Amino acid sequence: MTTGYGHELVFGAMVEAPAERPLEVLSVAAVMEEAGLDVIALPDHPYWTHRLDTFAVLAAIIARTSRITVMANLANLPLRPPPVLARTAATLDLLSGGRFELGVGTGAQQLWSSILAEGGPQRDAKQSVDALIEAVEIIRALWAADAPVDKEGAYYRVAGAAPGPAPAHEIPIWFGAYQPRMLRLTGALADAWIPSSPGMPPERLAEANRLIDEAALAAGRKPGDIRRGYNVEGEFSTDVAYSPGEPLLQGPPSRVWAEQLADLALNHGISSFFLYRVETADLLRRFAAEVVPAVREIVAAH
């Protein structure tokens, strides 16, 4: 079954890797794969030392699993130079047999002091987006080229950089976008879009999709070229009432959760759902067992 943009429904979670419990995230990954979820994602804040390194953990998850897709949601570009990021992503894709996807973020402006403390560059919001454009060009060139890559940009420069390794499959690049310029850039350049529900509530999705779609068409692409994802958080309860416009995912799984997620798929084209701020493995098991089949059933019926 597909959504309006033509993509299959997938379900997963964005999980944490606490430094004080280093093996916990591997157990969570095993639970997710066993439960039948499709993708496990990790956020990337290299300056937060209470979390383990995102890409090292993703490599460990790849070794622990055999089916589930792994993803950076989203890689911190200011602290991860594009050539290094390209080769890390390709390596993980090769190790996993084509199960890796790359989300790339510009770096949160409210956390820029932490980026500076790690030796990162000083950039304002506009500069951060400009740097993202250059970085994606370099990353894709290094994946695809069969000759040295040259790029002279305002933020990144490669001069005769050796290409490769080529990934096992065409790695999708996800953008997290909220403001009009980034949304248009998503339509023009990205393979997928992944906002979080607190920053992009459901009532803003239609306008965001419009900007992405218009930019895709202006760039000679189709709106369906961009998969739409959503980081969502919620809590199971026994309240059975559901009215459109109420807070997301606050109620029973087969009613409120399933109906709301199906509505997002059918009316806004969301095809990838990521639970985040997950506190227990039981929540993931219940999500996989009770919510996911119900959402698929509702979408299939339409």
C-alpha positions in Angstrom: 0.0 0.0 0.0 1.2 3.5 -0.8 0.4 7.0 0.2 -0.5 9.9 -2.1 3.1 10.4 -3.1 3.5 6.8 -4.1 5.7 5.5 -1.2 5.2 2.4 0.9 4.4 2.9 4.5 7.3 2.3 6.9 7.4 2.5 10.7 10.3 2.8 13.1 11.7 4.8 15.9 14.4 7.4 16.7 16.2 6.1 19.8 18.9 7.3 22.1 22.3 5.8 23.0 23.0 6.7 26.6 26.7 6.5 27.5 25.9 5.2 31.0 24.1 2.2 29.4 26.1 1.5 26.3 24.6 -1.8 25.3 21.0 -0.8 25.8 20.5 0.6 22.3 21.7 -2.7 20.8 19.0 -4.5 22.7 16.4 -2.0 21.6 17.5 -2.5 18.0 17.1 -6.3 18.4 13.6 -5.7 19.9 12.6 -3.5 16.9 13.8 -6.0 14.3 12.1 -8.9 16.1 8.9 -6.9 16.3 8.9 -6.2 12.6 9.6 -2.5 12.6 11.3 -1.2 9.5 13.8 1.4 10.5 15.9 2.5 13.5 17.2 6.0 13.6 19.6 7.9 15.9 19.9 11.6 16.4 23.3 13.2 16.1 24.6 15.7 18.6 28.4 15.0 18.9 28.8 17.6 21.6 26.5 15.8 24.1 28.9 13.5 25.9 26.1 11.7 27.7 25.3 10.0 24.4 27.5 7.6 22.4 28.7 8.5 19.0 25.9 8.1 16.5 27.8 6.5 13.6 29.8 4.1 15.8 26.5 3.0 17.4 24.9 2.6 13.9 27.8 0.3 12.9 27.2 -1.8 16.0 23.5 -2.0 15.2 24.2 -3.1 11.7 26.4 -5.9 13.1 23.5 -6.9 15.5 20.7 -6.9 12.9 20.0 -8.4 9.5 16.9 -6.7 8.1 16.1 -3.3 9.7 17.2 -0.1 8.0 19.5 2.2 10.0 19.5 5.9 9.7 21.1 9.1 11.0 18.3 11.5 11.9 20.1 13.9 11.4 23.8 14.1 11.0 25.4 17.2 12.4 27.0 18.7 9.3 29.0 21.5 11.0 31.0 18.8 12.9 31.1 16.2 10.2 33.0 17.3 7.0 31.2 16.2 3.8 34.0 13.9 2.5 34.2 12.1 5.8 30.4 11.9 6.1 30.2 10.5 2.5 32.7 7.8 3.2 31.2 6.9 6.6 27.8 6.6 5.0 29.0 4.5 2.1 30.9 2.2 4.6 27.8 1.7 6.7 25.7 1.0 3.6 28.2 -1.6 2.3 28.5 -3.3 5.8 24.7 -3.5 6.0 24.0 -4.6 2.5 22.2 -1.4 1.5 20.3 -0.8 4.7 21.7 2.7 5.5 20.0 6.1 4.9 21.5 9.5 5.6 19.7 12.4 7.2 21.8 15.7 7.2 21.1 18.7 9.4 22.4 22.2 9.3 23.0 22.3 13.0 20.5 23.9 15.5 21.1 27.6 16.0 20.2 27.4 19.6 23.0 24.8 20.1 25.6 26.6 18.1 27.7 27.4 21.2 28.3 23.7 21.6 29.3 23.4 18.0 31.8 26.2 18.5 33.1 24.5 21.6 34.0 21.5 19.5 35.9 23.5 17.0 33.0 23.9 14.5 32.5 26.9 12.3 30.6 30.1 13.1 27.5 30.2 10.8 24.2 32.0 10.9 21.0 30.4 9.6 21.5 31.5 6.0 25.1 30.4 6.0 24.2 27.0 7.4 21.7 26.3 4.6 24.2 27.5 2.0 26.8 25.2 3.5 24.3 22.3 3.3 23.8 22.8 -0.4 27.6 22.6 -1.0 27.9 19.6 1.3 25.2 17.5 -0.5 26.8 18.2 -3.9 30.2 16.9 -2.5 28.7 13.9 -0.9 26.8 12.8 -4.0 29.7 13.5 -6.2 32.0 11.3 -4.1 29.5 8.5 -4.1 29.0 8.6 -7.9 32.2 9.8 -9.5 34.8 7.7 -11.2 37.4 10.5 -11.3 38.7 12.9 -8.7 36.2 15.4 -7.4 36.7 19.2 -7.5 34.5 21.6 -5.7 35.3 25.2 -4.8 32.7 26.6 -2.5 32.3 29.3 0.1 32.2 26.7 2.9 33.7 23.5 1.6 36.5 22.9 -0.8 37.7 19.6 -2.3 40.5 19.6 -4.9 41.0 16.3 -6.6 39.4 14.3 -3.8 39.4 10.6 -4.6 35.9 9.3 -5.2 34.3 6.3 -3.4 33.7 4.0 -2.0 30.5 3.6 -3.9 27.6 2.6 -1.5 25.7 -0.6 -1.9 22.6 1.2 -3.1 21.6 4.8 -3.9 21.5 6.2 -0.3 18.6 8.5 0.2 19.4 11.9 1.8 16.9 13.3 4.2 16.5 16.9 5.2 14.9 18.2 8.4 13.1 21.4 7.3 10.7 23.8 8.9 11.2 27.3 7.3 10.3 28.2 3.8 13.8 28.3 2.3 14.7 24.8 3.7 11.4 23.4 2.6 12.0 24.6 -0.9 15.5 23.2 -0.8 14.0 19.9 0.2 11.9 19.9 -2.9 14.8 20.8 -5.1 17.6 18.6 -3.7 16.5 16.0 -1.0 15.3 12.5 -1.4 13.1 12.7 1.8 11.8 15.1 4.4 11.7 14.5 8.1 10.3 17.1 10.5 9.3 16.5 14.1 5.7 17.0 15.2 6.5 19.6 18.0 8.2 21.9 15.5 5.9 21.0 12.5 2.4 20.2 13.9 -0.1 18.5 11.6 -1.9 21.8 10.8 1.3 23.1 9.1 2.0 20.0 7.0 -0.3 21.0 4.1 1.6 24.3 3.5 5.0 22.7 4.0 4.1 20.0 1.4 2.9 22.7 -1.0 6.3 24.5 -0.8 8.2 21.2 -1.3 6.0 20.2 -4.2 6.3 23.6 -6.0 10.1 23.5 -5.5 10.3 20.0 -6.8 8.4 20.9 -10.0 10.5 24.0 -10.5 13.6 21.9 -10.3 12.3 19.5 -12.9 11.4 16.8 -10.4 8.1 15.2 -9.3 6.7 15.8 -5.9 6.7 12.0 -5.5 10.5 12.0 -5.7 10.5 13.2 -2.1 9.5 10.8 0.6 7.7 12.4 3.5 8.5 11.3 7.1 7.5 12.4 10.5 9.0 12.1 14.0 6.1 11.7 16.4 5.8 11.2 20.1 2.8 9.9 22.0 1.4 8.1 25.0 -1.0 5.1 25.2 -4.1 5.7 27.3 -7.6 4.3 27.6 -9.5 7.4 26.5 -11.5 6.3 23.4 -12.6 9.7 22.2 -10.9 11.2 19.1 -11.6 14.4 17.4 -9.5 15.8 14.5 -7.1 18.5 15.7 -6.6 17.0 19.2 -3.0 16.4 20.3 -1.2 13.6 18.5 -1.1 10.1 19.8 -2.8 10.5 23.2 -5.1 7.5 23.4 -5.6 3.8 22.7 -3.5 2.3 19.9 -6.1 0.9 17.6 -8.3 4.0 17.7 -6.5 7.3 18.3 -3.0 6.3 17.3 -4.0 4.3 14.2 -6.6 6.8 13.1 -4.3 9.8 13.5 -1.4 8.2 11.7 -3.6 7.0 8.9 -5.0 10.5 8.5 -1.5 11.8 8.2 -0.7 9.2 5.6 -3.9 9.7 3.6 -4.2 13.5 3.7 -0.6 14.6 4.0 1.3 11.9 2.2 3.4 10.9 5.3 4.8 7.5 4.6 7.6 7.1 7.2 6.7 7.3 10.9 9.4 7.5 13.6 8.5 7.3 17.2 10.8 9.3 19.4 11.4 10.0 23.0 10.8 6.3 23.5 11.3 5.3 27.1 10.7 1.5 27.1 11.0 -1.4 24.7 7.4 -2.3 25.6 6.2 0.8 23.9 8.0 -0.3 20.7 6.5 -3.8 20.9 3.0 -2.4 21.4 3.5 0.1 18.6 4.5 -2.7 16.2 1.8 -5.1 17.3 -1.2 -2.9 17.7 -0.7 0.4 15.9 1.2 -0.5 12.7 -1.2 -3.2 11.4 -4.2 -1.0 12.2 -2.7 1.9 10.2 -1.9 -0.3 7.3 -5.4 -1.7 7.3 -7.0 1.8 7.3 -4.8 3.1 4.5 -5.3 -0.1 2.4 -9.1 0.4 2.8 -8.8 3.8 1.2 
